[in-house]
C-alpha cells in the first residue's frame, strides 16, 4: 500500500469515532438534564496508530489489501461505568440504537481471559457520510468499570514494554491484582445505594447553587446594589450551613423576588 493512502483510509474511521463520541456524551448530558442516573460514567475513543495496524497485520498474516475487511478494531470506543451492573444496561442501550448495528459480542467479564482481563466487547457497524458517499465502518466498543479500566491500562503498558512476553512473576502479580479488582467491584456493588445517594445529593446541591447564582446575576440588572449585597451575604451564610433544604428554600425566595421585579417592569 502506498504511504499516502493511509490518510484516505483512516479518515472515515476518525469520523466514525468523533460522531459516536458526540452521541454517547450527549446521552450522558440527557440523563443529567432529566435528573436521572446514567450508566455511562465516561467515554473516549481512538483510531489505531499506523504502527499498531502494521503490527497486527504482521502478527495475523494479513495482506495489506485485507486491512479494512480483516481488522475490526481500527476504530475503538471505550465506555467506562461505575458499577458492573451498569455494563449490561449500556450493552442493552447499544443494541437498541438504530444508528449502530451490533455484529458480534464477547463477554470477557463472565469469562475473563487467562491473564485476568475483564471487559465487554462489541463490534458494531456505523455508517458515515463522506465526500465520496456512505461508508460502513466497523467499530469496537469496550465497556468496563473504572477498576477494570485501570487494570487493563496497566496490563497494556506492560505488554508493550515486554513485547507481549511479560515475565511470569509479573504475570502472577497481575492476575492477583485482577482478582483484587473483582473483589473491589463486588464491594462497590454492595454499597451502590449509598454511593448513588451521595452522588445524587452532590448533584442536587450543585444544581440549586447554579440556579441561585443565575438568579442573583439576573437581579444585578434590576435591584439596587444594597439589596444585592444583602442577598449575596444571605446566600453565603446558608451555603456554609451545608443544608440542601435551606438552599432550595432560598432559591424559591429569589424566584419570588425576581417575579416581583418582572411585575414592576410590566406595569412601567
C-alpha positions as CSV (number, residue, x, y, z in Angstrom):
1,X,0.0,0.0,0.0
2,X,1.3,3.5,-0.9
3,X,2.0,5.6,2.2
4,X,-0.2,8.5,1.0
5,X,-3.2,6.2,1.0
6,X,-3.2,5.8,4.8
7,X,-4.8,9.2,5.4
8,X,-7.6,8.4,2.9
9,X,-8.2,5.0,4.6
10,X,-8.2,6.3,8.2
11,X,-10.2,9.5,7.8
12,X,-13.7,7.7,7.8
13,X,-12.6,5.8,10.9
14,X,-11.8,9.1,12.6
15,X,-15.1,10.5,11.5
16,X,-16.9,7.4,13.0
17,X,-15.1,7.8,16.3
18,X,-15.8,11.5,16.5
19,X,-19.5,11.1,15.8
20,X,-20.1,8.2,18.2
21,X,-18.3,10.1,21.0
22,X,-20.6,13.1,20.5
23,X,-23.6,10.8,20.6
24,X,-22.6,9.0,23.8
25,X,-21.6,12.2,25.5
26,X,-24.9,13.8,24.6
27,X,-26.6,10.7,26.1
28,X,-24.8,11.4,29.4
29,X,-25.9,15.0,29.3
30,X,-29.5,14.0,28.6
31,X,-29.6,11.8,31.7
32,X,-28.2,14.6,33.8
33,X,-30.7,17.1,32.4
34,X,-33.5,14.8,33.3
35,X,-32.0,14.2,36.8
36,X,-31.6,10.5,36.0
37,X,-28.6,8.2,36.7
38,X,-26.6,7.5,33.6
39,X,-24.9,4.1,33.4
40,X,-22.1,5.7,31.4
41,X,-19.5,7.5,33.6
42,X,-17.2,8.5,30.8
43,X,-16.4,7.7,27.2
44,X,-13.4,8.1,25.0
45,X,-12.2,6.8,21.6
46,X,-9.3,6.4,19.3
47,X,-8.2,5.3,15.8
48,X,-5.4,2.8,15.8
49,X,-2.0,4.2,15.0
50,X,-0.5,3.0,11.7
51,X,2.3,1.3,13.6
52,X,-0.2,-0.7,15.6
53,X,-2.1,-1.7,12.5
54,X,1.1,-2.8,10.8
55,X,2.0,-4.9,13.9
56,X,-1.4,-6.6,13.8
57,X,-1.1,-7.2,10.0
58,X,2.3,-8.9,10.7
59,X,1.0,-10.9,13.7
60,X,-2.1,-12.2,11.9
61,X,-0.5,-12.7,8.5
62,X,-3.0,-10.3,6.8
63,X,-2.2,-8.8,3.4
64,X,-2.2,-5.0,3.1
65,X,-5.3,-5.2,0.9
66,X,-7.3,-7.0,3.6
67,X,-6.8,-4.4,6.4
68,X,-10.3,-3.0,6.2
69,X,-12.0,-6.3,6.0
70,X,-9.9,-8.3,8.5
71,X,-9.2,-5.8,11.2
72,X,-12.3,-4.7,13.1
73,X,-10.8,-2.6,15.9
74,X,-9.2,0.2,13.8
75,X,-11.8,2.4,15.3
76,X,-12.3,2.0,19.0
77,X,-14.6,3.4,21.7
78,X,-14.2,2.8,25.4
79,X,-17.1,3.2,27.7
80,X,-16.4,3.4,31.5
81,X,-19.0,2.6,34.1
82,X,-19.1,2.9,37.8
83,X,-20.7,-0.5,38.6
84,X,-20.6,-3.9,37.0
85,X,-24.4,-3.9,36.7
86,X,-24.2,-0.7,34.5
87,X,-22.4,-2.7,31.8
88,X,-25.5,-4.7,31.0
89,X,-27.5,-1.5,30.8
90,X,-25.0,0.0,28.4
91,X,-25.0,-3.1,26.2
92,X,-28.8,-3.0,26.1
93,X,-28.7,0.7,25.1
94,X,-26.4,0.0,22.2
95,X,-28.4,-3.0,21.0
96,X,-31.5,-0.8,20.8
97,X,-29.8,2.0,18.8
98,X,-30.9,2.3,15.2
99,X,-27.6,4.0,14.1
100,X,-25.4,1.1,15.2
101,X,-25.8,-2.5,14.2
102,X,-24.2,-5.0,16.5
103,X,-22.2,-7.6,14.6
104,X,-20.6,-9.6,17.4
105,X,-20.2,-9.6,21.2
106,X,-17.5,-11.0,23.5
107,X,-18.2,-11.2,27.3
108,X,-14.8,-11.1,29.0
109,X,-16.5,-10.3,32.3
110,X,-18.4,-13.6,32.8
111,X,-15.5,-15.4,31.0
112,X,-12.3,-13.4,31.9
113,X,-9.2,-14.0,29.9
114,X,-6.4,-16.2,31.4
115,X,-4.4,-13.0,32.1
116,X,-7.3,-11.7,34.2
117,X,-8.5,-9.2,31.6
118,X,-12.2,-8.3,32.0
119,X,-14.3,-6.2,29.7
120,X,-17.3,-6.5,27.4
121,X,-16.6,-6.1,23.7
122,X,-19.0,-5.3,20.9
123,X,-18.3,-4.9,17.2
124,X,-20.8,-2.5,15.7
125,X,-21.2,-1.3,12.2
126,X,-21.6,2.5,11.9
127,X,-22.3,4.4,8.7
128,X,-20.6,7.7,8.0
129,X,-21.3,10.2,5.2
130,X,-18.1,11.1,3.4
131,X,-17.5,13.3,0.3
132,X,-17.3,10.0,-1.7
133,X,-20.6,8.7,-0.3
134,X,-21.7,6.4,2.5
135,X,-19.2,4.0,4.1
136,X,-19.9,1.5,6.8
137,X,-17.2,1.4,9.5
138,X,-16.6,-1.5,12.0
139,X,-16.1,0.0,15.4
140,X,-15.0,-2.0,18.5
141,X,-16.8,-0.8,21.7
142,X,-15.2,-1.9,25.0
143,X,-17.3,-1.5,28.1
144,X,-15.8,-1.9,31.6
145,X,-15.8,-0.5,35.1
146,X,-13.3,2.1,36.4
147,X,-11.4,-0.6,38.2
148,X,-11.3,-2.9,35.2
149,X,-10.0,0.0,33.0
150,X,-7.2,0.8,35.5
151,X,-6.1,-2.8,35.4
152,X,-6.3,-3.1,31.6
153,X,-4.3,0.2,31.1
154,X,-1.5,-1.1,33.3
155,X,-1.5,-4.5,31.6
156,X,-1.5,-3.0,28.1
157,X,1.6,-0.8,29.1
158,X,3.4,-3.9,30.4
159,X,2.5,-5.9,27.2
160,X,4.1,-3.1,25.2
161,X,7.2,-2.9,27.4
162,X,7.8,-6.6,27.2
163,X,6.7,-7.0,23.6
164,X,3.8,-9.4,24.5
165,X,6.1,-11.5,26.7
166,X,5.5,-10.4,30.3
167,X,7.8,-12.2,32.8
168,X,6.0,-15.0,34.8
169,X,6.4,-13.3,38.2
170,X,4.8,-10.1,36.9
171,X,2.0,-12.1,35.2
172,X,1.2,-13.7,38.6
173,X,1.1,-10.4,40.3
174,X,-1.2,-9.0,37.5
175,X,-3.5,-12.0,38.0
176,X,-3.6,-11.3,41.7
177,X,-4.4,-7.6,41.0
178,X,-7.2,-8.7,38.6
179,X,-8.7,-10.8,41.4
180,X,-8.5,-7.8,43.7
181,X,-10.3,-5.8,41.1
182,X,-13.1,-8.4,41.0
183,X,-13.4,-8.0,44.8
184,X,-13.4,-4.2,44.6
185,X,-16.2,-4.2,42.0
186,X,-18.3,-6.5,44.2
187,X,-17.7,-4.3,47.2
188,X,-18.7,-1.2,45.3
189,X,-21.9,-3.0,44.2
190,X,-22.7,-3.9,47.8
191,X,-22.7,-0.2,48.8
192,X,-24.1,1.1,45.5
193,X,-27.2,2.7,47.0
194,X,-25.0,4.7,49.5
195,X,-22.7,5.8,46.7
196,X,-25.6,6.9,44.5
197,X,-27.3,8.7,47.3
198,X,-24.2,10.7,48.0
199,X,-23.7,11.5,44.3
200,X,-27.3,12.5,43.8
201,X,-27.1,14.8,46.9
202,X,-24.0,16.4,45.5
203,X,-25.6,16.9,42.1
204,X,-28.8,18.3,43.6
205,X,-26.8,20.8,45.6
206,X,-24.7,21.8,42.6
207,X,-27.9,22.4,40.5
208,X,-29.6,24.5,43.3
209,X,-26.4,26.6,43.7
210,X,-26.3,27.2,39.9
211,X,-29.9,28.3,39.9
212,X,-29.2,30.7,42.8
213,X,-26.2,32.2,41.2
214,X,-28.0,32.7,38.0
215,X,-30.9,34.4,39.8
216,X,-28.5,36.7,41.6
217,X,-26.8,37.6,38.4
218,X,-30.1,38.5,36.8
219,X,-31.1,40.6,39.8
220,X,-28.0,42.8,39.2
221,X,-29.8,44.3,36.3
222,X,-32.9,45.4,38.3
223,X,-32.2,45.5,42.0
224,X,-30.2,48.1,43.9
225,X,-26.7,47.3,45.0
226,X,-27.5,47.3,48.7
227,X,-30.2,44.7,48.2
228,X,-27.8,42.6,46.0
229,X,-25.1,42.6,48.7
230,X,-27.7,41.6,51.3
231,X,-28.9,38.7,49.1
232,X,-25.3,37.6,48.5
233,X,-24.4,37.6,52.2
234,X,-27.5,35.5,53.0
235,X,-26.5,33.0,50.2
236,X,-23.0,32.6,51.7
237,X,-24.5,32.2,55.2
238,X,-26.9,29.5,54.0
239,X,-24.3,27.8,51.9
240,X,-21.9,27.5,54.9
241,X,-24.6,25.5,56.7
242,X,-24.5,22.8,54.0
243,X,-28.2,22.4,54.2
244,X,-29.8,21.5,50.8
245,X,-33.4,22.2,52.1
246,X,-32.3,25.7,53.2
247,X,-30.7,26.3,49.8
248,X,-33.8,25.1,48.0
249,X,-36.0,27.4,50.1
250,X,-33.6,30.4,49.4
251,X,-33.7,29.6,45.7
252,X,-37.6,29.8,45.7
253,X,-37.5,33.0,47.6
254,X,-35.2,34.5,45.0
255,X,-37.7,33.4,42.3
256,X,-40.4,35.3,44.1
257,X,-38.2,38.4,44.4
258,X,-37.4,38.2,40.6
259,X,-41.1,37.8,39.8
260,X,-41.8,40.9,41.8
261,X,-39.3,42.9,39.7
262,X,-40.7,41.5,36.5
263,X,-44.2,42.5,37.5
264,X,-43.0,46.1,38.2
265,X,-41.3,46.2,34.8
266,X,-44.6,45.2,33.1
267,X,-46.5,48.0,35.0
268,X,-43.9,50.5,33.9
